[in-house]
Amino acid sequence: MISRKNVGLFGGSFDPVHHGHLILARDAMEVLGLDEVVFIPAWVSPHKLEQPPVPAERRCEMLEAAIAGEDRFSMERCEIERGGASYAIETVRYLMARNPGVDFWYLIGDDNIAALETWHEIGALRQLVRFAVLARSGGEAACGFPVVARRVEISSSEIRKRIAEGLSVRYLLPDNVCDIIERHGLYQNERL
């Protein structure tokens, strides 16, 4: 019997992508037995409409740089190409149609558990994917889903704040991502 491919879908703003994202994606691959992790940058998250991210092309450029050389990490641009608020159900249906024979895991941060039941067509989404929680706090999430836990105290909002304040972000994100942020002057005028 041929085993089905297991793929983790890791959606988010990635504004900017940082080592915490990458560490948890690698851990998820190992803990869940994933063959691949696909990063899916959102055009804009329906849960973050009040805080628009930097332009999509810059976030994709940073994400591509961050995962370069990782043959089991890839990026999918379908939400960027679709534009508007990004709904997981639309993305999963699109990817399932393009990838028959793949079992998908949807990786969500522990900070998103409380709002999960408000997600667009959550009932249908639960039928299509298995959820796993990425717990940056390192603790167990009381949600009934498998948990990938590692204490990682790095956040995109902290990075944006540090850049706006003129502080170093070295070691918080890959050097090639730092270079892109510096080259394009990203986050320097971030509202604090």
LUMVEX-227594 format. One record per residue (C-alpha): residue number from 0; residue in one letter; x, y, z. Coordinates in Angstrom, 3 decimals, padded with zeros to 6 digits. Layout:
NUM	a	X	Y	Z
...
END
This chain:
0	m	000.000	000.000	000.000
1	i	001.296	003.442	-000.918
2	s	001.211	005.847	001.993
3	r	-000.347	009.237	001.496
4	k	001.759	012.362	001.710
5	n	001.304	014.438	004.879
6	v	001.628	018.179	004.376
7	g	001.422	020.912	006.983
8	l	-000.185	024.199	005.969
9	f	001.187	027.155	007.902
10	g	-000.769	030.308	007.138
11	g	-000.180	033.768	008.513
12	s	000.832	037.330	007.833
13	f	004.550	036.581	008.284
14	d	005.058	040.289	008.917
15	p	007.970	039.548	009.199
16	v	008.790	035.845	009.208
17	h	011.158	035.042	012.097
18	h	013.073	032.175	013.695
19	g	010.063	031.265	015.861
20	h	008.021	030.465	012.731
21	l	010.848	028.396	011.285
22	i	011.652	026.501	014.484
23	l	008.013	025.543	015.050
24	a	007.576	024.515	011.406
25	r	010.596	022.203	011.707
26	d	009.290	020.820	015.018
27	a	005.845	020.221	013.463
28	m	007.463	018.280	010.640
29	e	009.221	016.026	013.140
30	v	006.429	015.646	015.715
31	l	003.598	015.105	013.202
32	g	005.615	013.129	010.645
33	l	005.044	015.691	007.900
34	d	006.669	015.302	004.509
35	e	006.533	019.048	003.884
36	v	005.459	022.352	005.406
37	v	003.885	024.914	003.086
38	f	003.972	028.526	004.260
39	i	000.949	030.478	003.038
40	p	001.252	034.248	003.413
41	a	-002.131	035.950	003.666
42	w	-002.991	039.010	001.610
43	v	-004.571	040.216	004.818
44	s	-005.860	038.144	007.702
45	p	-009.603	038.526	008.334
46	h	-008.643	038.753	012.030
47	k	-006.161	041.604	011.475
48	l	-008.050	043.949	009.157
49	e	-007.327	046.951	011.417
50	q	-003.549	046.450	011.030
51	p	-002.634	046.010	007.352
52	p	000.719	044.275	006.849
53	v	003.603	045.512	004.724
54	p	003.027	044.878	000.994
55	a	002.583	041.238	000.045
56	e	005.552	041.167	-002.309
57	r	007.904	042.227	000.488
58	r	006.521	039.583	002.855
59	c	006.878	036.934	000.122
60	e	010.435	038.088	-000.575
61	m	011.286	037.729	003.133
62	l	009.605	034.325	003.362
63	e	011.377	033.012	000.263
64	a	014.698	034.173	001.710
65	a	013.949	032.586	005.089
66	i	013.160	029.136	003.670
67	a	015.816	029.089	000.942
68	g	017.777	025.862	001.138
69	e	015.083	024.005	003.120
70	d	013.934	021.388	000.636
71	r	010.921	020.391	002.759
72	f	009.698	023.987	003.204
73	s	007.869	025.769	000.409
74	m	005.667	028.811	-000.088
75	e	002.228	028.956	-001.713
76	r	001.062	032.333	-003.092
77	c	-002.612	031.493	-003.679
78	e	-003.893	033.864	-000.963
79	i	-001.681	036.680	-002.241
80	e	-002.897	036.096	-005.805
81	r	-006.523	035.890	-004.652
82	g	-006.259	039.190	-002.771
83	g	-008.636	040.415	-000.085
84	a	-009.293	038.711	003.237
85	s	-007.826	035.228	003.270
86	y	-009.988	032.365	004.469
87	a	-008.397	029.027	005.301
88	i	-011.308	027.050	003.851
89	e	-010.827	028.594	000.394
90	t	-007.110	027.866	000.488
91	v	-007.592	024.276	001.633
92	r	-010.176	023.573	-001.082
93	y	-007.847	025.056	-003.699
94	l	-004.860	022.993	-002.496
95	m	-006.883	019.780	-002.218
96	a	-008.082	020.154	-005.814
97	r	-004.470	020.621	-006.966
98	n	-003.034	017.865	-004.760
99	p	-005.194	014.744	-004.676
100	g	-003.829	012.033	-002.421
101	v	-002.395	014.472	000.129
102	d	-003.479	014.611	003.756
103	f	-003.323	018.163	005.069
104	w	-002.610	019.344	008.586
105	y	-003.507	022.948	009.353
106	l	-000.980	024.452	011.757
107	i	-002.340	027.196	013.990
108	g	-000.739	029.235	016.719
109	d	-001.928	028.737	020.282
110	d	-002.959	032.406	020.237
111	n	-005.605	031.524	017.599
112	i	-007.318	028.692	019.488
113	a	-009.839	030.932	021.260
114	a	-011.104	032.370	017.948
115	l	-011.035	029.136	015.941
116	e	-014.804	028.599	016.158
117	t	-015.330	032.006	014.509
118	w	-013.359	031.039	011.388
119	h	-015.258	031.132	008.099
120	e	-016.910	027.718	007.451
121	i	-015.055	026.125	010.372
122	g	-017.276	023.034	010.282
123	a	-016.339	022.299	006.671
124	l	-012.681	023.050	007.370
125	r	-012.651	020.549	010.259
126	q	-013.860	017.877	007.808
127	l	-011.022	018.561	005.352
128	v	-007.916	018.924	007.548
129	r	-006.447	017.829	010.825
130	f	-005.485	020.699	013.093
131	a	-002.285	020.913	015.096
132	v	-001.388	023.707	017.496
133	l	001.969	025.454	017.506
134	a	002.426	026.454	021.131
135	r	005.131	029.125	021.417
136	s	004.539	029.362	025.136
137	g	005.855	025.837	025.439
138	g	002.767	024.657	027.334
139	e	000.009	022.288	026.409
140	a	-003.019	023.832	024.720
141	a	-006.338	022.538	026.054
142	c	-007.985	022.113	022.674
143	g	-008.087	018.433	021.779
144	f	-005.609	018.858	018.907
145	p	-002.044	017.573	018.768
146	v	000.318	020.210	020.143
147	v	003.807	021.060	018.967
148	a	005.211	022.885	021.965
149	r	008.427	024.836	022.245
150	r	009.073	027.973	024.236
151	v	009.900	030.597	021.611
152	e	009.581	034.145	022.840
153	i	009.839	035.871	019.482
154	s	006.946	037.673	017.835
155	s	006.514	039.662	014.651
156	s	004.980	042.563	016.626
157	e	008.032	042.654	018.916
158	i	010.331	042.712	015.874
159	r	008.367	045.546	014.232
160	k	008.463	047.520	017.483
161	r	012.214	047.016	017.916
162	i	012.903	048.169	014.357
163	a	010.705	051.267	014.814
164	e	012.645	052.082	017.995
165	g	015.984	051.643	016.220
166	l	016.893	048.519	018.223
167	s	018.661	045.429	016.879
168	v	016.686	042.433	015.654
169	r	019.765	040.347	015.018
170	y	019.282	036.689	016.039
171	l	015.468	037.097	016.022
172	l	015.161	036.443	012.301
173	p	017.397	035.114	009.526
174	d	020.158	037.454	008.384
175	n	018.860	037.474	004.801
176	v	015.458	038.641	006.123
177	c	017.181	041.400	008.114
178	d	018.901	042.470	004.886
179	i	015.567	042.753	003.050
180	i	014.031	044.762	005.899
181	e	016.990	047.139	005.910
182	r	017.191	047.437	002.112
183	h	013.499	048.401	001.845
184	g	013.300	050.418	005.064
185	l	010.480	048.233	006.397
186	y	008.892	048.826	009.815
187	q	010.903	051.980	010.535
188	n	007.760	054.095	010.767
189	e	005.713	051.493	012.614
190	r	003.085	052.932	014.953
191	l	004.080	052.087	018.497
END
